[in-house]
Structures are given as C-alpha cells and as structure tokens.
Amino acid sequence: MAAPPTSRESGNAFLLILLAKRVASGLLTLFLVSLVVFIISGLLPGDAAQEMLGQSATPEAVAALRQQMGLDQPAAVRFLRWLAGLLGGDPGFSLVANMPVADIIASRLPNSLILAALSTLVAVPLALTIGITSAMRQGGRLDRALNTTTLAMVALPEFLIATIAVLIFAVELRWLPSIALVPAQGGFLDLLRALAMPILSLSIIVVAQMARMTRAAIIAQLGLPYVEMARLKGVSPARLVLVHVLPNAIAPIVNAMALSLSYLLGGAVIVETIFNYPGLASLMVNAVTSRDMPLLQACAMIFCCAYLSLVLIADTVAILANPRLRNR
Amino acid sequence: MKPHVEVKGLRVTAGGKDDSAITIVEGVDFTIPRGGVLALIGESGSGKTTIALTLMGYARSGCRIAGGSIRLGDTDILGLDEPGLAALRGDRVAYIAQSAAASFNPSKRIMDQVVEPALIHGRMDRKTAEAKAVSLFKALALPQPDSIGNRYPHQLSGGQLQRLMAAMALITGPELVILDEPTTALDVTTQIEVLRAFKHAVASQGATAIYVSHDLAVVAQMADQILVLNKGRVREAGVAAQVLQSPTDDYTRTLMAAARPAPKPAPAVPPAQAPLLEIKGLFAGYGKVDNTGRPEIPVLRDISLSIAKGATLGVIGESGSGKSTLARVVAGLIRPASGAVNFDGQRLPGGLEQRSRDQFRRIQLVFQNADTALNPAHSVEEILGRPLRFYHGLKGAAQRKRMAELLDLIRLPASLAGRACSGLSGGQKQRINLARALAAKPDLILCDEVTSALDTVVGAAILDLLAELRRELGLAYMFISHDIGTVCAICDDIMVLYGGTAVEIGPRAAYQAPPFHPYTDLLVGSVPELRAGWLEEQAARPAPPAIGPALDGADLCRFLPRCTARIDGLCNQFTPPRHHLPGGSDILCHHPEAVN
C-alpha cells in the first residue's frame, strides 16, 4: 500500500491506479480465456477439414486439405497466429461458410446487441422498482406478493415462458409475430413490435434475479444505525431509500446486475431459437455443430469480452460510489 | 407554569399486540420545565433509550408504544400520524445518537447531512443553512469549521463526529434535544471537551434536553434532574444533587458503588521472584522492518515491562495507543519487529507457528467483546470442552467434572453447561469467555478491555471475580483498559501508553496523587467526578505553548503536539529521558520534576 495520500489529486491518482489494475487484470483474464478457448476447441473431435470432406473422404485428401488450411502446424503457432489476427480485428476465415468470420459476426452481432440493450432498458428499471418497493414494504403483503412472483419467475424455464408467450400473443390474440425478424425498413416501433416477445422472455428471467438482489442489498442497509438516524431527522420513506440507502447499496446491486445482464448476450440461445432470431448465441451453437472453429472461437471471445466489460463497469461504479476509495 | 415536556403512564411493549407482548417500559411519569435537563440513567435493558425515543413518537422495530401520554408544549405526540411525526422529528425534537461514527451515512458529505433537517423541514434555504452549520461548528470548537463539512465521515475522528452530530441536531433550533449516551464511545480526554461543547451549545439555544447515560459522573455534570431506571421502571426521581448525594433507593446506591470500583487488595507476592513475563526494548507494528528493527508503521516503540508470578500489570491509554497490539504481541498474534519477550525465563518465539502447545496454554487472551469472541452457535459445554480436550486431553466424565469446577469458579450454575451462548446475558457471556481462558490452566491472562462493553454493575462484579481468581489460582494478569478507575482497582503496577510509548510506569499508589507525566495528568484530570459543578471547575486547558518546528528525524516525545508543559528548544529537539519520580513511577519526560 502506498503512503496515505492527503490531497485530492493523490486521491484521484489512487483511484486511477485502482481502475488501471482492474483493467489490467481484465485483459489478463481475457488472454487466459483465449488460451482456454483455443485448447478446448482443439479437443472437440474432428476438424474442419474432416467436416468439409465428409465421412467418405480418403485420409490423403483430408491431410492435403489440412495442410492447405494450416491445420497441420503446431498448436502454439496456430494460437499465436489466431491471437494476432484477433488483435488486428481479423478473427480468421470460416471454411464452413466460406466467408470471413468478421463478416458473419457483423451480420449477427448488431441483432444481439439490440435485443440485449432493449431487454436491459426494460429489465433494469423494472428490477430496481420491484426490489426497492418490496424492500420498503418488507414483510408486508405487497412484499410477499412480489417475492412469490419473482421466485416463480426465477423457477420457470425460459422456453416455457417463451412458448406460453407465443401461444398467447401470437396464436390466440394475434397481436405480435411469432418470429422475430428485424425489419429491414420501418421505424423504432416496428422493431419493438417484432422484438416484444423475445424482450419479454429475456426480461422476465433477469428481472427476477436482479430484483431479489436489490431487495436483499437494501434490506441489509435498513437495519444500520444511520438509517434510524435519518428517520429520526424526519426524512420521508422515499427520500430515505433513494437518497440515503441506495448510494450505500449500489455496489452489490450493480454487481448482481452485471452478472444477470451478461446472460442477455450469451444465454439468449433458447429465446433466439424459439423466435428464430438471428443472434450471436444461436450462431455459436451452429458453429459447434459444424466444427467451424474460427467462428466458435470468435463468438466465445465476444461473450467473454462482454462479460468482463460488464464486471469492469460494475467494479468501477462500486469504487466510485464508495467515498472511502474515491476520497481517501 | 406548565412544564415543557410531560410524560404520563408511559408503557412500551415488545412482541405482538396481544397478551404475548412483553412489557419493557411500564408506568413512567416525568416532567421537564422549559430549558431543563433531565437525565435518564440505568443499565442496558433499563429502557432508558426506549423512553427517550418515545419523545419522538418512535419505537424501534418490534416495539410498540402501548399506552400513556406524551406532551411536548401543546402537542400530544402519541396523537400524531406518520407525516405529523416526520414533521416533528429533526425539527422540534432532535436526536444525538450514541455512535456518531455509525449514525452518519458513510457515503454522503458531512455538510449535506448536517443541513438536511433544516432543508427537509423547510426551515431555511441551503445557503443560510450552511452558514448556520459553520457557526455551529465554530461554537462546538471543531477544527477548520469552514471546510470540515466537505469531508466524509470516515475522514473524521469519533470526537469530531459526535460534535458534528450535535450540530446536525441543533441546526433547526429544536425545542427538545435527546442525547443518547453521546460520549460513551469516546476517550475520556475527548469526552471532557465534547461535554463542555454540548453543555454550552444546548444552553445557548435555550433547548430542553434529555440526557441518556449509564455514567453517573457524566450525568452529574449535565443534568438538573435525574430519573433512575431499572428494568423499565422508575426507581428514583429527583433533583440531581439530591439523587447523587443522598440516594434513597437501594438500586441507585448499587449504581453509585459500581461507578467507582474500590481498590482490590493485592495478595502478598513473595518478593524478588523471577518475572513471569519480561519484555525488553520491544518494537512492533505493521509493514516492512528496516535494518534497525523499526517497522514501517510502528505501533509500539521501545516497550519494557515485567510481570511477576501472580502480579497484575495495568496498561492504560486512549484508542490507538497500542495497548491491544501489546497484548497481541505477547499472545503471538503479531510478530515483534525487535526486542525480546521472555516468559518464565525463556525467550518466547515471535510467531504462533514456533510456539509450543504448552506456551499457548500458559498465556491466554480474553477479548473485550464476548458477543463476538464466543461462537453464538455453540453451547457453553462445547466452548469449554475445546480447550479442555486440546490442552489437557480431558474427555467424558473427567471433562464434565472439570467443566463443573470451572463453572463453579466463575460463579455460574453447572446447569448452564447445555445452554447456547446466544441465550446468556452480557455478564454471563463474559464469565464464560473468562472460563474458556481458565480451562487451559494458564499462568498469565491477557485481559483486553474485558469490562468495557459491560454495564457498570456487571463490570464491577467481573472485576471482583478477577481479583478472587487471582487470589485462589495465583494468576498473573495483563489488564488492558482505557479507564483509569478500573485499572487502579485491580492492578499492582500501571503502565500508561501514549502513541505506542510507555510515558509512565509505576506502582498503583503513584497514581493516587501528582506529580505525573503531563499525559497522565491530563488523563487523571479528565475523569469526571461524581458531583455537580466539576465540569465548570475544570478550566478549559490552555493551548500548548508555542514552540519552534520539531527537529526532523529525532525520536521526540509522542505527546509533544498536545503537551501544555512542553519546552521550546528541548522537547522539540531531543529525545525525552526517563526520570524516576518520588512517588515511585518512571516517566518519559524532559521535566525533571514533573508538572503539578
């Protein structure tokens, strides 16, 4: 530990060092993950050459194709070549689809990001509202009702939610399309209409987790002496929670949110499948079945990157919200 | 004239609304004239805080104001609804909590919290409120009154926070101020300043006050009237001087007796015995140790002491003086940076790993807070059985027999053995905590503030028990405390720590009258006496005389920044020498004949 800084500048310097350490450890994690992804994808039986030529291919033909594709080179060389490509923005060439991986991902990533972003916009405010409300009414009827609902939402499998949603809104009521295709033209409202059911399904899953964590984090604070002091100052219940409690509960809340939201990108595979939505998660599953290693590796790295970024954001918010770290 | 505050037949219950509810406060009546100060005194569980909080129409979670009436001016407080109460709290009635450190919101600046009552009750705009806050900071003698509001709670000391909390309470000019043990968590030298600041600030606003405390001597300085409470009922009520000088109730007399523990006679120790524990030139602290044996962040500097078999050494000092670190070094929890710790003639290894099981057994540590030191999920049997098995290999019937002996030794019934610790009272828990140490059959017990978390009456009983155990078992104690009265009651020798140095060490008799080291003098002089008017007699301490800059790198007196007897050119230039005083103690000071 450095000597205790006294001025504000040294406090900020301390903060920057703290954040730089977090970023550095994030990058290190990313590197280790890339290594693991590379090794694991190498463990899958068969390779792209075998897959392309089919079961009946002669060993000579497979070997020739392997050599042509560079698959016969030592693993370390292939790893470094791949890593250098990733850093340069070129994750390789998909032999299965016969096009650059970057192009395939470029066609899918925006879809995934739109779905994740819209789900976040719905889920986060909803989760905060539910969590805060039930914490304020702790033990009351409303709290118990919200508790039961969120518990049921956590327990329900997402394919069930999605299927029921399709049955109700698409089959019975015919309000919404059962297949979520991003309209090439049309405004934001068309987009919302197309994506309403995937957003609904995804939100239900993550809202429950986030709301329960928010409630727990706030209730942990409510028993502390400073909350009683605020009450005895005549602070209103809403001000108490929003102004006094929330800043102290924000660190566990954002961390829970980061974990939940990271699910929206990679965990959306079932929802993407049910609604036939062209997202990244289903792309990755296809890559596994077709042994498309460059594509599989690129997808895994994107998911990992997203997850680490979310955790990094959560860490940063937690550090900034804590005056002991922000203002030493 | 109509009294300002009138409470009649107050009743508070805990638990349900039906017959299962437990009454925790019953039939309490009192009145306070405008501008008067009423003290509520009693032990924990007496209901004093509960009663004080009802004046704001507030009952803690699980409690309920079940009956009676509370009138403040013309307002019937129990007749108000929630918004009515919220409008009252922090505006007409203000509260100063026991632990300011826990009662300030850790993530908001002090100024935002201090002006909040004035803003939410619409008393003034932010600018006026901040100006008023700064003037209150000045009145409460806070350092840097113009900028202290920009700090966060963790950047301030306990004494400063307590005064800032007073500023927060007084900002709306409340007609009633409730002070709930506001100085209990403070060091005695800080307490006297805070008491003075409170008294002045409350009086200058003409506010009526309720002062909640367990400390009679503090109450004697603050209150006009006293209400003595026990188990939720009034035992005695009257004018302060009358209650303090001629108490009529037995319980009040018990409280008075416990407030000033009588010295326990020391058993005759055979003279010239080899010391049991001997420490020479000890340095300890945190961080890297340099080649001269000084740690990066030193906590203890050049400590030397010795405790004979069956003797008791008191270690006294304020928070941060290093007294707990000393106990931890002896126990092996902290490695000394340099210096020797000898036990029964043998060098004691610094760390836990190199110590033998027998060395562990012979030195036992008793922590301050039995609530956290004892595993709440374990029964008394499990807690005492562990050391019996570990050190003595006792099992089955032999273990039960020894356990019964131990419980008898600490004056608890043997039937308690099966009980879970969480179900015991504070005093019982501390006795079990002590029995856990005794189970090892130690030669030396390190007592770290063992009575500080207890009520005075319970604490006095623990002191009696410690003195008895010492006579019966020939135990030696290192008794650590911040309270000089407690230390003088039980110890043969006393060491005063300040900033990690032993500024004075000597026999207990030397602490009865001056001369002292200047810090000991401050410490002894800050302990309130059990009579009204004492606080007024203590003239505010003069500012330390001006001196030149301290010589860089010199090993100067640690008390220099606060010392009112410091000498320019001597204290700020040279390391203080050790002097022997006629009273029998050694002091670390430049004054050859100590002050006073």
Chai-1 contact restraints between the chains, C-beta under 6 A:
chainA,res_idxA,chainB,res_idxB,connection_type,confidence,min_distance_angstrom,max_distance_angstrom,comment,restraint_id
A,P225,B,A102,contact,1.0,0.0,6.0,A-B,restraint_1
A,P225,B,S103,contact,1.0,0.0,6.0,A-B,restraint_2
A,Y226,B,S103,contact,1.0,0.0,6.0,A-B,restraint_3
A,Y226,B,N105,contact,1.0,0.0,6.0,A-B,restraint_4
A,M229,B,A97,contact,1.0,0.0,6.0,A-B,restraint_5
A,M229,B,S103,contact,1.0,0.0,6.0,A-B,restraint_6
A,L232,B,M56,contact,1.0,0.0,6.0,A-B,restraint_7
A,L232,B,R89,contact,1.0,0.0,6.0,A-B,restraint_8
A,L232,B,Y95,contact,1.0,0.0,6.0,A-B,restraint_9
A,K233,B,G90,contact,1.0,0.0,6.0,A-B,restraint_10
A,K233,B,P117,contact,1.0,0.0,6.0,A-B,restraint_11
A,G234,B,A86,contact,1.0,0.0,6.0,A-B,restraint_12
A,G234,B,R89,contact,1.0,0.0,6.0,A-B,restraint_13
A,G234,B,G90,contact,1.0,0.0,6.0,A-B,restraint_14
A,H244,B,N105,contact,1.0,0.0,6.0,A-B,restraint_15
A,P247,B,S107,contact,1.0,0.0,6.0,A-B,restraint_16
A,N248,B,S107,contact,1.0,0.0,6.0,A-B,restraint_17
A,P323,B,S107,contact,1.0,0.0,6.0,A-B,restraint_18
A,P323,B,Y152,contact,1.0,0.0,6.0,A-B,restraint_19
A,R324,B,H154,contact,1.0,0.0,6.0,A-B,restraint_20
A,N327,B,Y152,contact,1.0,0.0,6.0,A-B,restraint_21
